[in-house]
Amino acid sequence: GVKIVTIGGGSSYTPELVEGFIKRYDHLPVRELWLVDIEAGREKLETVGALAKRMVKKAGLPMKVILSYDRREALKDADFVTTQMRIGRLPARVLDERIPLSHGLIGQETNGAGGMFKAFRTIPVILDIVKDIEELCPNAWLINFTNPAGMVTEAILRYTNFKKAIGLCNVPVNMVAGFAKMLNVDESQVTMEVQGVNHFIFATDVFVDGVSRFDELLHKYAYLKPEDTIQMKNFVSLPYSPSFIKGLKAIPCPYHNYYFFTKEQLEEELEQLKTGTVRGEVVSKTEEELFELYSHEELQEKPEQLAMRGGAKYSDAACNLIASIYTNKGDIQYVDVRNNGAIADLPMDSAVEVACRITADGPQPIATGGLRLPISGYVHMMKTFERLVIEAAIKGDRDLAVTALNMNPLCPSDEIANIVIDELLEAHKDYLPQFFNK
């Protein structure tokens, strides 16, 4: 049997994770599932843990669900560790969104200033977790879907000796589903070539049963109606002009709306700021409703309402990845891994998000050559931003933080970069000792 430890076990996503393990039990026999959280998350962990136990009992499986507030106790001899944490919980996310917006700058969980400060809070914690993994379960695979997943994964790969870390995102899963629908085929038939970094990838080829259908798909994508765009729960995707898509010769991921429709997205978010409906505030309300549902003792399955959370499908993607490593499946999935030449003109030691063949030895990146010309400059810029953010997170370097934010296309001026960084540093002071305990 397999021992899996989920750090951040009190997350509202956990029922999807449990459902994923239940439905894969015949080829991924999970003997123990440890759900770990901090003392401040006790109420949520007890609620979601009780639901997890009811789900397993209903399935009639010999899977033991164990709740723990002692990470080291849980990690001993684990085969897989998943991380789904939010340092500072949802109130921190709301600050990441509202403070930049108050200065006319997009506030978003993984992009721009908000993504930077989520990385600042998360990276030191994940590096501490990795130290424990190296000591207590050095052969385990770490599957991280804590955002910003690319930066968190690169921090592990560049600043520790632990190499069995993989970053995971639900955006490529949604892209595959959208492309399958446009081509009128089953999702299982579709694979992609992608180039870029987490939440900043471009599809540069799409295959159906191994045969490229990219030219046909590109034409369809260029003339999409607004209702047919690939949507995420946390923002509205707008359709691009035919000229842009045909000139780009690539398909942007949904998160590119922040960069190619900055004006429109900012207007929408400023309206949310006025009405108290920034995404973190909406999610807080959704979470309250979910945990109310989870507490009902008659509930024995993942409720449909969980699909309203923006990260739906993350957990299922994690289960899929773990199952493919365990069974040496060799299928193609899209994960954040050490570049090692997969994208020829990005640093070898950077994390990139690319198609990989998943084996018992982990993800094997599929080489894509150099970045396509229309996307090259933008991807290099975002990778520079990421590397500066990671270094600033580890060193607690405010100057590097200001430089990084200035390099991000969402930041309109150096003056605003300084103001926003100082306000966010003060707001998150309790979670950023590296910047203050010099």
C-alpha positions as CSV (number, residue, x, y, z in Angstrom):
1,G,0.0,0.0,0.0
2,V,0.9,3.7,-0.4
3,K,1.3,6.3,2.3
4,I,0.3,9.8,1.2
5,V,0.6,13.0,3.3
6,T,-1.4,16.1,2.4
7,I,-0.1,19.3,4.1
8,G,-2.9,21.8,4.2
9,G,-5.3,18.9,4.7
10,G,-8.0,21.2,6.0
11,S,-8.4,22.8,2.6
12,S,-11.8,22.9,0.9
13,Y,-10.3,21.0,-2.0
14,T,-9.5,17.9,0.1
15,P,-12.8,16.1,-0.7
16,E,-11.8,16.2,-4.4
17,L,-8.5,14.7,-3.5
18,V,-10.1,11.9,-1.5
19,E,-12.6,11.2,-4.3
20,G,-9.6,11.0,-6.7
21,F,-7.8,8.4,-4.5
22,I,-11.1,6.4,-4.1
23,K,-11.8,6.1,-7.8
24,R,-8.1,5.1,-8.5
25,Y,-7.8,2.6,-5.7
26,D,-7.6,-0.5,-7.9
27,H,-4.2,0.8,-9.3
28,L,-3.2,3.2,-6.6
29,P,-3.9,1.4,-3.3
30,V,-3.6,4.2,-0.7
31,R,-3.1,2.5,2.7
32,E,-2.8,5.7,4.7
33,L,-3.9,9.2,3.9
34,W,-2.6,11.7,6.5
35,L,-4.3,15.1,6.5
36,V,-2.0,17.6,8.2
37,D,-2.8,21.2,9.2
38,I,-1.8,23.8,11.8
39,E,-3.6,24.3,15.1
40,A,-5.3,27.5,13.7
41,G,-6.9,25.3,11.1
42,R,-8.2,22.7,13.5
43,E,-11.9,23.4,13.0
44,K,-11.6,23.0,9.2
45,L,-9.4,19.9,9.4
46,E,-11.8,18.2,11.8
47,T,-14.7,19.0,9.5
48,V,-13.1,18.0,6.2
49,G,-11.4,15.0,7.9
50,A,-14.7,13.6,9.1
51,L,-16.2,13.9,5.6
52,A,-13.1,12.2,4.2
53,K,-13.6,9.3,6.6
54,R,-17.3,9.0,5.6
55,M,-16.4,9.0,1.9
56,V,-13.9,6.2,2.4
57,K,-16.3,4.2,4.6
58,K,-19.0,4.5,1.9
59,A,-16.6,3.3,-0.7
60,G,-15.8,0.2,1.5
61,L,-12.0,0.6,1.1
62,P,-9.3,-0.3,3.6
63,M,-7.9,3.2,3.4
64,K,-7.0,4.8,6.8
65,V,-7.6,8.6,7.0
66,I,-5.5,10.1,9.8
67,L,-5.7,13.7,11.0
68,S,-2.5,15.3,12.4
69,Y,-1.2,18.6,13.6
70,D,2.4,17.2,13.8
71,R,4.0,17.4,10.3
72,R,7.0,15.4,11.3
73,E,5.0,12.6,12.7
74,A,3.0,12.4,9.5
75,L,5.9,12.6,7.1
76,K,7.8,9.5,8.4
77,D,8.2,7.0,5.6
78,A,5.7,8.7,3.2
79,D,5.6,7.7,-0.4
80,F,4.0,10.9,-1.7
81,V,3.6,14.3,-0.1
82,T,1.2,16.9,-1.5
83,T,1.2,20.6,-0.5
84,Q,-1.9,22.8,-0.7
85,M,-1.2,25.6,1.7
86,R,-2.3,29.2,2.1
87,I,0.0,31.0,4.5
88,G,-2.1,33.7,6.1
89,R,-5.3,32.0,4.9
90,L,-7.9,33.9,2.9
91,P,-7.6,37.2,4.7
92,A,-4.0,37.4,3.3
93,R,-5.4,36.8,-0.2
94,V,-7.9,39.6,0.2
95,L,-5.0,42.0,1.2
96,D,-3.0,40.8,-1.9
97,E,-5.9,41.8,-4.0
98,R,-7.2,45.0,-2.4
99,I,-3.9,46.8,-1.6
100,P,-2.6,46.8,-5.2
101,L,-6.0,47.7,-6.5
102,S,-6.2,50.7,-4.2
103,H,-3.3,52.1,-6.2
104,G,-4.7,51.2,-9.6
105,L,-2.6,48.0,-10.0
106,I,-4.2,44.6,-10.7
107,G,-4.5,42.6,-7.5
108,Q,-4.5,38.9,-8.2
109,E,-3.5,35.7,-6.3
110,T,-0.7,34.5,-8.6
111,N,0.1,37.5,-10.9
112,G,1.9,40.7,-10.3
113,A,2.2,42.1,-6.7
114,G,-0.3,39.6,-5.2
115,G,1.5,36.6,-6.6
116,M,4.8,38.0,-5.5
117,F,3.6,38.3,-1.9
118,K,2.0,34.9,-1.9
119,A,5.5,33.6,-2.9
120,F,7.2,35.6,-0.2
121,R,4.9,34.0,2.5
122,T,5.1,30.5,1.0
123,I,8.6,29.9,-0.1
124,P,10.3,29.9,3.4
125,V,7.6,27.5,4.7
126,I,7.9,25.1,1.8
127,L,11.7,25.0,2.2
128,D,11.3,24.0,5.9
129,I,8.9,21.3,4.8
130,V,11.5,20.0,2.3
131,K,14.1,19.8,5.1
132,D,11.7,17.5,7.0
133,I,11.0,15.4,3.8
134,E,14.8,15.0,3.2
135,E,15.2,13.7,6.8
136,L,12.0,11.6,7.2
137,C,11.0,10.4,3.8
138,P,13.8,11.2,1.3
139,N,12.4,8.9,-1.4
140,A,9.0,10.5,-1.4
141,W,7.7,12.6,-4.4
142,L,6.6,16.1,-3.4
143,I,3.6,17.2,-5.5
144,N,3.1,20.9,-4.9
145,F,-0.1,22.7,-6.0
146,T,0.4,25.7,-3.6
147,N,0.4,28.8,-5.7
148,P,2.3,30.4,-7.3
149,A,3.2,26.8,-8.2
150,G,6.0,27.6,-10.7
151,M,7.9,29.9,-8.3
152,V,7.5,27.5,-5.3
153,T,8.7,24.6,-7.4
154,E,11.7,26.5,-8.7
155,A,12.6,27.7,-5.2
156,I,12.9,24.0,-4.1
157,L,14.8,22.9,-7.2
158,R,17.3,25.8,-7.0
159,Y,17.8,26.3,-3.3
160,T,17.7,22.7,-1.9
161,N,19.3,19.4,-2.8
162,F,15.8,17.8,-3.1
163,K,15.1,16.9,-6.7
164,K,11.8,14.9,-6.5
165,A,9.6,18.0,-6.5
166,I,6.9,18.6,-9.1
167,G,4.6,21.6,-9.5
168,L,1.1,21.2,-10.6
169,C,-1.6,23.5,-12.1
170,N,-5.1,23.0,-13.3
171,V,-4.8,25.5,-16.2
172,P,-3.4,22.9,-18.8
173,V,-6.2,20.5,-17.8
174,N,-8.8,23.2,-18.6
175,M,-7.0,24.0,-21.9
176,V,-7.1,20.3,-23.0
177,A,-10.8,20.2,-22.1
178,G,-11.5,23.3,-24.1
179,F,-9.5,22.2,-27.1
180,A,-11.2,18.8,-27.1
181,K,-14.6,20.5,-27.2
182,M,-13.5,22.8,-30.1
183,L,-12.3,19.8,-32.1
184,N,-15.3,17.7,-31.1
185,V,-13.1,14.8,-29.7
186,D,-12.7,13.2,-26.3
187,E,-10.3,14.8,-23.8
188,S,-8.3,11.6,-23.6
189,Q,-7.4,11.9,-27.3
190,V,-5.8,15.4,-26.9
191,T,-2.2,16.3,-26.0
192,M,-0.4,19.6,-26.3
193,E,3.0,21.1,-26.8
194,V,3.3,24.0,-24.4
195,Q,6.0,26.6,-23.7
196,G,6.3,28.9,-20.8
197,V,6.0,29.2,-17.1
198,N,3.2,28.6,-14.6
199,H,0.1,30.7,-15.4
200,F,2.0,32.0,-18.5
201,I,2.0,29.1,-21.0
202,F,1.2,29.1,-24.7
203,A,0.0,26.1,-26.6
204,T,2.3,25.8,-29.6
205,D,0.9,22.5,-31.0
206,V,-2.1,20.4,-30.3
207,F,-2.5,16.7,-31.3
208,V,-5.4,14.4,-31.5
209,D,-4.3,10.7,-31.3
210,G,-0.8,11.9,-32.0
211,V,-1.6,13.8,-35.2
212,S,-1.3,17.6,-35.2
213,R,-4.6,19.5,-35.6
214,F,-3.1,22.8,-34.7
215,D,-3.7,24.8,-37.9
216,E,-7.4,23.8,-37.7
217,L,-7.6,24.7,-34.0
218,L,-5.8,28.0,-34.4
219,H,-8.3,29.0,-37.0
220,K,-11.2,28.1,-34.8
221,Y,-9.6,29.8,-31.8
222,A,-9.1,33.0,-33.8
223,Y,-12.9,33.4,-34.4
224,L,-14.2,32.2,-31.0
225,K,-17.4,33.7,-29.7
226,P,-17.1,35.1,-26.2
227,E,-19.1,32.3,-24.7
228,D,-16.8,29.7,-26.2
229,T,-13.6,30.9,-24.7
230,I,-11.8,28.7,-22.1
231,Q,-13.1,30.1,-18.8
232,M,-11.6,29.9,-15.3
233,K,-13.9,30.4,-12.2
234,N,-11.8,33.3,-10.9
235,F,-12.0,35.7,-13.8
236,V,-13.8,36.2,-17.2
237,S,-11.7,35.3,-20.3
238,L,-12.2,37.7,-23.2
239,P,-11.9,36.6,-26.8
240,Y,-8.8,37.8,-28.7
241,S,-8.8,39.4,-32.1
242,P,-8.3,37.1,-35.1
243,S,-5.3,39.2,-36.2
244,F,-3.6,38.7,-32.8
245,I,-4.0,34.9,-32.7
246,K,-3.0,34.4,-36.3
247,G,0.1,36.6,-35.9
248,L,1.0,34.9,-32.6
249,K,0.7,31.4,-34.1
250,A,0.1,30.1,-30.5
251,I,-2.8,29.9,-28.1
252,P,-2.4,31.8,-24.8
253,C,-3.6,30.2,-21.6
254,P,-6.6,31.9,-19.8
255,Y,-4.3,33.8,-17.4
256,H,-2.9,35.8,-20.3
257,N,-6.1,37.9,-20.0
258,Y,-4.3,39.8,-17.3
259,Y,-1.5,40.7,-19.7
260,F,-3.3,41.2,-23.0
261,F,-6.5,42.7,-21.6
262,T,-4.9,44.6,-18.7
263,K,-7.2,47.6,-19.1
264,E,-10.4,45.6,-19.2
265,Q,-9.3,43.3,-16.3
266,L,-8.3,46.3,-14.1
267,E,-11.6,48.0,-14.8
268,E,-13.5,44.9,-13.7
269,E,-11.4,44.5,-10.6
270,L,-11.7,48.1,-9.6
271,E,-15.5,47.7,-9.7
272,Q,-15.1,44.6,-7.4
273,L,-13.0,46.7,-5.0
274,K,-15.8,49.2,-4.7
275,T,-18.5,46.5,-4.1
276,G,-16.4,44.3,-1.7
277,T,-16.4,41.4,-4.2
278,V,-12.7,40.9,-5.0
279,R,-12.1,37.2,-5.6
280,G,-10.7,36.5,-2.1
281,E,-13.9,37.9,-0.6
282,V,-16.1,35.8,-2.9
283,V,-14.1,32.7,-2.2
284,S,-14.4,33.3,1.6
285,K,-18.2,33.2,1.3
286,T,-18.0,30.1,-1.0
287,E,-15.7,28.4,1.6
288,E,-18.2,29.2,4.5
289,E,-20.9,27.5,2.4
290,L,-18.8,24.5,1.6
291,F,-17.7,23.9,5.2
292,E,-21.3,24.2,6.3
293,L,-22.1,21.4,3.7
294,Y,-19.1,19.4,4.8
295,S,-20.3,19.4,8.4
296,H,-23.6,17.6,7.6
297,E,-23.1,14.0,8.8
298,E,-25.3,12.6,6.1
299,L,-22.9,13.9,3.4
300,Q,-20.7,11.1,2.1
301,E,-19.4,12.4,-1.2
302,K,-17.8,15.5,-2.7
303,P,-20.6,18.1,-3.2
304,E,-21.2,19.6,-6.6
305,Q,-20.7,23.1,-5.1
306,L,-16.9,22.5,-4.9
307,A,-16.8,23.0,-8.6
308,M,-17.4,26.8,-7.9
309,R,-13.9,27.1,-6.4
310,G,-11.4,28.3,-9.0
311,G,-9.0,25.4,-8.3
312,A,-11.4,22.6,-9.1
313,K,-9.6,19.8,-11.0
314,Y,-6.3,20.6,-9.2
315,S,-6.8,17.7,-6.8
316,D,-7.9,15.3,-9.5
317,A,-4.8,16.3,-11.6
318,A,-2.7,15.5,-8.5
319,C,-4.2,12.1,-8.1
320,N,-3.6,11.4,-11.8
321,L,0.0,12.4,-11.5
322,I,0.6,10.3,-8.4
323,A,-1.1,7.3,-10.0
324,S,1.0,7.6,-13.2
325,I,4.3,7.7,-11.2
326,Y,3.2,4.8,-9.1
327,T,2.2,2.6,-12.1
328,N,5.0,3.9,-14.4
329,K,2.2,4.8,-16.9
330,G,4.2,6.8,-19.4
331,D,1.3,9.1,-20.2
332,I,1.6,12.9,-21.0
333,Q,0.8,15.4,-18.4
334,Y,1.7,19.1,-18.0
335,V,3.7,19.9,-14.9
336,D,6.4,22.3,-13.5
337,V,9.8,20.7,-13.6
338,R,13.5,21.7,-13.9
339,N,14.0,22.9,-17.5
340,N,17.1,20.8,-18.3
341,G,16.8,22.0,-22.0
342,A,13.1,21.4,-22.5
343,I,12.9,25.0,-23.6
344,A,16.3,25.6,-25.1
345,D,16.7,29.3,-24.4
346,L,15.6,29.4,-20.8
347,P,18.0,28.7,-17.9
348,M,18.6,25.0,-17.3
349,D,17.9,25.3,-13.6
350,S,14.7,27.2,-13.9
351,A,11.2,25.6,-13.5
352,V,9.2,25.5,-16.7
353,E,5.7,24.3,-17.4
354,V,5.8,21.8,-20.3
355,A,4.4,18.5,-21.4
356,C,6.1,15.6,-19.7
357,R,5.9,11.8,-20.0
358,I,5.2,10.5,-16.5
359,T,7.2,7.5,-15.4
360,A,8.3,5.8,-12.2
361,D,11.4,8.0,-12.4
362,G,9.1,11.1,-12.4
363,P,8.3,13.5,-15.2
364,Q,10.4,13.3,-18.4
365,P,10.1,16.7,-20.1
366,I,9.5,16.6,-23.9
367,A,11.9,19.0,-25.7
368,T,10.2,21.9,-27.5
369,G,13.3,23.7,-28.9
370,G,13.7,27.4,-28.5
371,L,10.8,29.7,-27.6
372,R,8.7,30.7,-30.6
373,L,9.6,34.3,-31.7
374,P,6.2,36.0,-30.9
375,I,6.2,34.7,-27.3
376,S,9.9,34.7,-26.6
377,G,10.4,38.1,-25.1
378,Y,7.4,37.9,-22.9
379,V,8.3,34.5,-21.4
380,H,11.9,35.7,-20.8
381,M,10.5,38.7,-19.0
382,M,8.3,36.6,-16.8
383,K,11.1,34.1,-16.0
384,T,13.3,37.1,-14.9
385,F,10.5,38.3,-12.7
386,E,10.1,34.9,-11.1
387,R,13.8,34.4,-10.4
388,L,14.0,37.9,-8.8
389,V,10.9,37.2,-6.6
390,I,12.4,33.8,-5.4
391,E,15.7,35.4,-4.5
392,A,13.9,38.3,-2.7
393,A,11.7,35.8,-0.8
394,I,14.8,33.8,0.4
395,K,17.0,36.8,1.3
396,G,14.2,39.1,2.5
397,D,15.5,41.8,0.1
398,R,13.1,44.7,-0.4
399,D,15.3,46.3,-3.1
400,L,15.0,43.1,-5.2
401,A,11.3,43.0,-4.6
402,V,10.9,46.5,-6.0
403,T,13.1,45.6,-9.0
404,A,11.1,42.5,-9.6
405,L,7.7,44.3,-9.5
406,N,9.0,47.0,-11.9
407,M,10.0,44.2,-14.3
408,N,6.4,42.8,-14.3
409,P,4.3,44.1,-17.2
410,L,1.3,44.7,-14.8
411,C,3.2,47.4,-12.9
412,P,2.8,50.9,-14.5
413,S,5.4,52.8,-12.5
414,D,8.4,52.6,-10.2
415,E,6.7,55.0,-7.7
416,I,3.6,52.7,-7.4
417,A,5.9,49.6,-7.1
418,N,7.6,51.2,-4.0
419,I,4.3,52.2,-2.4
420,V,2.5,48.9,-3.0
421,I,5.5,46.8,-1.8
422,D,5.8,48.8,1.5
423,E,2.1,48.6,2.2
424,L,2.0,44.8,1.5
425,L,5.2,44.3,3.6
426,E,3.5,46.0,6.5
427,A,0.2,44.2,6.0
428,H,1.8,40.8,6.0
429,K,4.5,41.5,8.6
430,D,3.6,38.5,10.7
431,Y,4.2,36.1,7.8
432,L,7.4,37.7,6.5
433,P,10.1,37.4,9.2
434,Q,12.8,37.3,6.6
435,F,12.2,40.9,5.7
436,F,12.0,42.2,9.3
437,N,14.1,40.0,11.5
438,K,17.5,41.0,10.1
